[in-house]
Amino acid sequence: MNQNLVDFPEKLPAQELLKFIPADAKAIVELGCGNSTIASQYKQINPHCRYIEIKSDPE
């Protein structure tokens, strides 16, 4: 098992999730990104990261 994987509770505040993302990440893929809160906050930390969002319900 990959030691970088963390078993998150179903709903965790964006600020808590951001603690697990390296500040110098080159690319991030977020599944089921909802209203893109984490993406917008992380882009302030690392504007050069390639952030890919895959929405579970595009509507």
Sine and cosine of phi, psi and omega as CSV:
sin_phi,cos_phi,sin_psi,cos_psi,sin_omega,cos_omega
0.00,0.00,0.64,-0.77,0.02,-1.00
-0.93,0.37,0.83,-0.55,-0.03,-1.00
-0.95,0.30,-0.21,0.98,0.02,-1.00
-0.99,0.14,-0.23,0.97,0.00,-1.00
-0.98,0.18,0.68,-0.74,0.00,-1.00
-0.84,-0.54,0.67,-0.75,0.03,-1.00
-1.00,0.06,0.99,-0.15,-0.06,-1.00
-1.00,0.06,0.53,-0.85,0.20,-0.98
-0.88,0.47,0.34,-0.94,-0.08,-1.00
-0.86,0.51,-0.67,0.74,0.01,-1.00
-0.85,-0.52,0.92,-0.39,0.02,-1.00
-0.79,-0.62,0.73,-0.68,-0.01,-1.00
-0.84,0.55,0.56,-0.83,-0.04,-1.00
-0.81,0.59,-0.65,0.76,-0.02,-1.00
-0.87,0.49,-0.59,0.81,0.02,-1.00
-0.94,0.34,-0.65,0.76,0.02,-1.00
-0.91,0.41,-0.60,0.80,-0.02,-1.00
-0.87,0.49,-0.44,0.90,0.02,-1.00
-0.90,0.43,-0.40,0.92,-0.05,-1.00
-1.00,-0.03,-0.13,0.99,-0.04,-1.00
-0.99,-0.14,0.84,-0.55,0.02,-1.00
-0.86,0.51,0.69,-0.72,-0.03,-1.00
-0.91,0.42,-0.33,0.94,-0.02,-1.00
-0.94,-0.35,0.41,0.91,-0.01,-1.00
-0.86,0.51,0.63,-0.78,0.03,-1.00
-0.99,0.10,-0.58,0.81,-0.01,-1.00
-0.49,-0.87,0.56,-0.83,0.04,-1.00
-0.70,-0.72,0.68,-0.73,0.12,-0.99
-0.90,-0.44,0.84,-0.54,0.01,-1.00
-0.92,-0.39,0.81,-0.59,0.01,-1.00
-0.99,-0.17,0.71,-0.70,0.01,-1.00
0.89,0.45,0.82,0.57,-0.19,-0.98
-0.99,0.16,-0.02,1.00,0.08,-1.00
0.84,0.54,-0.87,-0.50,-0.07,-1.00
-1.00,-0.10,0.27,0.96,0.08,-1.00
0.91,0.41,0.41,0.91,0.00,-1.00
-0.87,0.49,-0.73,0.68,-0.03,-1.00
-0.90,0.43,-0.67,0.74,0.00,-1.00
-0.86,0.51,-0.75,0.67,-0.05,-1.00
-0.91,0.41,-0.60,0.80,0.03,-1.00
-0.95,0.32,-0.64,0.77,-0.01,-1.00
-0.93,0.36,-0.58,0.82,0.02,-1.00
-0.89,0.46,-0.40,0.92,0.09,-1.00
-0.96,0.28,-0.53,0.85,0.02,-1.00
-0.97,0.23,-0.69,0.72,-0.09,-1.00
-0.66,-0.75,0.99,0.12,-0.06,-1.00
-0.93,0.37,-0.23,0.97,-0.04,-1.00
-1.00,-0.05,-0.08,1.00,-0.01,-1.00
-0.95,0.30,0.61,-0.79,0.12,-0.99
-1.00,0.07,0.93,-0.36,-0.09,-1.00
-0.95,-0.33,0.90,-0.43,-0.04,-1.00
-0.94,-0.33,0.83,-0.56,0.01,-1.00
-0.94,-0.35,0.75,-0.66,0.07,-1.00
-0.88,-0.47,0.95,-0.30,-0.06,-1.00
-0.99,0.13,0.68,-0.74,0.00,-1.00
-0.98,0.22,-0.48,0.88,0.04,-1.00
-0.70,-0.71,0.99,-0.17,-0.13,-0.99
-0.90,0.45,-0.18,0.98,-0.02,-1.00
-1.00,-0.05,0.00,0.00,0.00,0.00
